[in-house]
Amino acid sequence: MRRLPPLPGTLFESYEIRTEQDIFRARQSVGRAMDALGAKVIRKTRLVTAVSEIFRNGLIYGGGALVLIHCHNATRTVWIDCCDDGPGIEDMALALSDGYTSGSGLGRGLGGAKRLADAFEVLSEPGIGTQVRLAGRA
């Protein structure tokens, strides 16, 4: 599968998402990265909420995921990549639309995360996997 270019900034932490506890730890790490850049509480909350949806999707639909968290000090931005080897997304426009769910969720995952993030990009190849990249400015 084609991948996005390397993340800007320096690696803050990385996680393998295999359990709900891993999601919790990775979310906390994103919060710490935002704190390290001096983020306001509302900015931090928006990004942590966005990544919660993405990390959960990686676990539920991708069977697990690799998460990379980078801090870009010059722009005061936290960048996150979440990559899985799951079935991929057949119809990206549909998956990003409000109300769509391929499972039993509320249908606000990808679209909601996109609205909460300052930058958002998805690459997915059916049968290969998905890479979601998002960022939040402090």
N, C-alpha and C positions, 0 to 999 in steps of 0.2 A: 504494500500500500504506500502511496505517496505520503510523505510527512511534511508538516510545516517546518519552516526554518528553525534553527535553534532559538530558544528563548533569550531575550535580552537580559542583561544584568548578571548577577552571580547566584549560584545555587544557594538557597536558604535551607531547604530540607527536601527529602524525597520519601515517598511512602508506597508500599504495596497495599492496595485495598483488597482485602479478602474477607473481612468481617465488619459488622456494624461498629465495633470498637475501633477498627482502623479508620472508618469514616470520621468518628469523633476526634481521634488523634490528629488526622490530617486537617480537619476544620480548625482545631486549636492552633495548629502550626500556621495556617493562613492568617488567623487573628494575631499571632505573635509577629508575623512578618509585617502586617499592617502597623502594629504598635511600634516596631523597630523604625518605621518610616514616619512616625508621628501622626498617624491617621486620626481623624476625628471619629468619634464613636459611630455616627451614622454611616460613614464611608466603610468602616470596618464591618458593621452589621450587614450592609448590602452585599459586600463581597463574600462574607462567610455564608450568608443565605444562598447566594448563587452557587458557590462550590458545593454546598450540601446537596443540592439537587443533582449536580453533575457527578459527584462522587457516588451517590446512591444509584444513579443510572448505570455507572460503570460496574458496580457490584451486582445489581439485579439483572441487567440486560447483557452486560459484557462478561459476566462470570468472574469479575475482578478487574482491577486496573492498576496502572502505574501512575503515580502523581508526582510531578516535579513542581516545586515552588521556588521562584526566583525573585530577588529584589533588585530593582533598577534604581539605584540611589539618585542618579542625576534627574530622573523624571518623577521620583517618589512614587513608583508604581510597583505593585506586586503582580507578577505574571504566573499563571498556573496552566500546566498541561495535564490532562487526564486521558490516558491512552488505554484502550482495551483491545482484546483479540476476539470480541464477540461476533454476533451475526451481522453487525453493521446496520445502517439505516437505509431502507429502500427508497423512501420518499422524504427528502429533507424538508421541503416546504410544508408538507403535512405534519411532520414531526415537530416543526417550530411553531405550528399554529396553536392558538389557545383552545383548550378543550380536548386535544388529541392525546390519547394514551394507548400504548400497545399492551398495557397491563391493567392493573386495577387502581392506578393512581388518579389524581385530579386532573391530569393533562396540562400542568403548568410548568413542568420541569425545564425543558430546553428553552422555550419561549420566555419563561419567567427569568431564567438565569441570564438570558441575553439582555433583557431589559434592565437587570440589576447591575450588570458589568459595564465597565467603561470601554472594553474591547471584547469581542466575542467572535470566534471562528470555529467551524466544525468541518473536519474532513472525515468522510466515512465511505467505506467500500463494502457493499454487501458480501457476506461470506468471509471477510477479512478482518474488519474491526473499525473502531472509531477513535478519532483524536479530537478532543474539545480543548480549545485554548481560550482562556479568559483572563482579564486583567482588571485591577481596580487601582485608581490613583488615591494616594493618601490625601 
